[in-house]
Amino acid sequence: MIIDFRIRPPFKSFLSLSMYGQSKPPKNSRYESPFTWDCGPVPSAELKSIELLISEMDDAGIDQGVIMGRQAGSKYGFVLNDDVAELGHRYPERFHLFGGVCLNDVSAAIDEVQRVIGEMGFKGIAVDGGWSDPPVYIDDERFYPIYEKCQSLGAILSLSLSIFLGPDLSYVEPVRLQHIAASFPDLLIVVPHAGWPYVMEFLGVAFMYRNVWLAPDFYVYIPGMPGASQYVEAANYYMADRFLFASSYPERPLKQTVEEFKKLPFRSDVLEKALHKNAEWILGDRED
């Protein structure tokens, strides 16, 4: 079984995301994104077909995926939480749902957390602080009531953090995650992109705070990615129970992604945890 913790499906407002709208340079171009090097085609994304995505998930052995709303500036796309809910209802056995909130309006964000978690049964909340309009630092204490609401409702908080998430690297400084993890010890925090390129620093925060989970997605599985070996070493040690597989589809083909991930030097028991057991726990009732 495989649970993919980060899928951006070709469905309704998801199609406003930047990865669906950007033109791709020719192969072997000096301007080609490293994410697409030695990368096969992604037909479901090219044809914008949700049915084809389900087929590609089956072909890759991916049983379930996590889909997230996004409330960010127009440059990066805006995924409506109601569209997330609609797709979840269409494929109830396939997708786990996270709602996006915008930090710039604290009162509206708290109301939306209550709506999607308390009323609609979503599993978590997704925040893209560096992509807000205007961009914000996620550890600004003005936003703490939002995190408190997530903690009180038992919602998972997804904080996307990497070199891309903001106008500059100050928006991804590891201490910002540390502040939140320390202030909300009962809040489970998942970090898509795992803070790359601050690999050792984010692994250090996760070493210290047991409520921090890392999902490095393409920063670990693309062959030759700098820092990937450190993520794997941590997963084979203290991060064994808090490390998550995520494809970050549609960046690369799902089957190729799974194959590349499985080639990494994980211990066999750790690979099983990363592919599904850890996700099953954090997305489930978490009683044990």
KAZIQUI-V667379 format. One record per residue. N is the residue number from 1. RES is the residue in one small letter. OMEGA is omega in whole degrees, 0 to 359 (NA if undefined). Layout:
N | RES | OMEGA
N | RES | OMEGA
This chain:
1 | m | 177
2 | i | 172
3 | i | 181
4 | d | 188
5 | f | 178
6 | r | 176
7 | i | 175
8 | r | 190
9 | p | 178
10 | p | 187
11 | f | 174
12 | k | 188
13 | s | 172
14 | f | 182
15 | l | 175
16 | s | 181
17 | l | 188
18 | s | 183
19 | m | 176
20 | y | 185
21 | g | 186
22 | q | 176
23 | s | 183
24 | k | 178
25 | p | 179
26 | p | 175
27 | k | 180
28 | n | 175
29 | s | 178
30 | r | 180
31 | y | 182
32 | e | 178
33 | s | 176
34 | p | 180
35 | f | 183
36 | t | 178
37 | w | 180
38 | d | 187
39 | c | 176
40 | g | 179
41 | p | 176
42 | v | 187
43 | p | 182
44 | s | 178
45 | a | 181
46 | e | 181
47 | l | 180
48 | k | 185
49 | s | 178
50 | i | 179
51 | e | 178
52 | l | 175
53 | l | 179
54 | i | 178
55 | s | 179
56 | e | 174
57 | m | 179
58 | d | 182
59 | d | 180
60 | a | 182
61 | g | 179
62 | i | 184
63 | d | 184
64 | q | 177
65 | g | 175
66 | v | 178
67 | i | 189
68 | m | 170
69 | g | 177
70 | r | 173
71 | q | 184
72 | a | 178
73 | g | 185
74 | s | 181
75 | k | 188
76 | y | 178
77 | g | 185
78 | f | 181
79 | v | 182
80 | l | 178
81 | n | 177
82 | d | 175
83 | d | 175
84 | v | 180
85 | a | 181
86 | e | 179
87 | l | 177
88 | g | 178
89 | h | 179
90 | r | 181
91 | y | 187
92 | p | 180
93 | e | 187
94 | r | 192
95 | f | 169
96 | h | 194
97 | l | 172
98 | f | 177
99 | g | 177
100 | g | 174
101 | v | 177
102 | c | 183
103 | l | 186
104 | n | 177
105 | d | 188
106 | v | 182
107 | s | 179
108 | a | 179
109 | a | 179
110 | i | 178
111 | d | 181
112 | e | 174
113 | v | 179
114 | q | 183
115 | r | 188
116 | v | 179
117 | i | 186
118 | g | 185
119 | e | 186
120 | m | 174
121 | g | 175
122 | f | 181
123 | k | 186
124 | g | 181
125 | i | 181
126 | a | 181
127 | v | 176
128 | d | 189
129 | g | 182
130 | g | 179
131 | w | 177
132 | s | 181
133 | d | 1
134 | p | 179
135 | p | 183
136 | v | 174
137 | y | 189
138 | i | 183
139 | d | 174
140 | d | 186
141 | e | 174
142 | r | 184
143 | f | 185
144 | y | 176
145 | p | 177
146 | i | 180
147 | y | 178
148 | e | 178
149 | k | 177
150 | c | 181
151 | q | 183
152 | s | 180
153 | l | 181
154 | g | 180
155 | a | 171
156 | i | 177
157 | l | 176
158 | s | 178
159 | l | 179
160 | s | 184
161 | l | 175
162 | s | 182
163 | i | 182
164 | f | 192
165 | l | 176
166 | g | 181
167 | p | 178
168 | d | 186
169 | l | 178
170 | s | 180
171 | y | 184
172 | v | 183
173 | e | 185
174 | p | 182
175 | v | 180
176 | r | 174
177 | l | 181
178 | q | 180
179 | h | 182
180 | i | 181
181 | a | 180
182 | a | 183
183 | s | 183
184 | f | 187
185 | p | 180
186 | d | 180
187 | l | 178
188 | l | 186
189 | i | 175
190 | v | 183
191 | v | 171
192 | p | 185
193 | h | 172
194 | a | 173
195 | g | 181
196 | w | 15
197 | p | 179
198 | y | 189
199 | v | 183
200 | m | 181
201 | e | 178
202 | f | 174
203 | l | 177
204 | g | 177
205 | v | 179
206 | a | 175
207 | f | 186
208 | m | 187
209 | y | 186
210 | r | 178
211 | n | 180
212 | v | 178
213 | w | 183
214 | l | 176
215 | a | 188
216 | p | 182
217 | d | 188
218 | f | 178
219 | y | 176
220 | v | 190
221 | y | 177
222 | i | 183
223 | p | 177
224 | g | 182
225 | m | 178
226 | p | 179
227 | g | 183
228 | a | 183
229 | s | 178
230 | q | 175
231 | y | 182
232 | v | 179
233 | e | 179
234 | a | 178
235 | a | 179
236 | n | 182
237 | y | 190
238 | y | 180
239 | m | 186
240 | a | 184
241 | d | 184
242 | r | 181
243 | f | 189
244 | l | 172
245 | f | 175
246 | a | 182
247 | s | 190
248 | s | 173
249 | y | 17
250 | p | 183
251 | e | 182
252 | r | 179
253 | p | 184
254 | l | 182
255 | k | 178
256 | q | 179
257 | t | 180
258 | v | 180
259 | e | 179
260 | e | 179
261 | f | 182
262 | k | 179
263 | k | 180
264 | l | 186
265 | p | 173
266 | f | 165
267 | r | 185
268 | s | 180
269 | d | 178
270 | v | 177
271 | l | 179
272 | e | 178
273 | k | 183
274 | a | 183
275 | l | 180
276 | h | 188
277 | k | 179
278 | n | 178
279 | a | 178
280 | e | 182
281 | w | 186
282 | i | 179
283 | l | 182
284 | g | 184
285 | d | 174
286 | r | 181
287 | e | 182
288 | d | NA
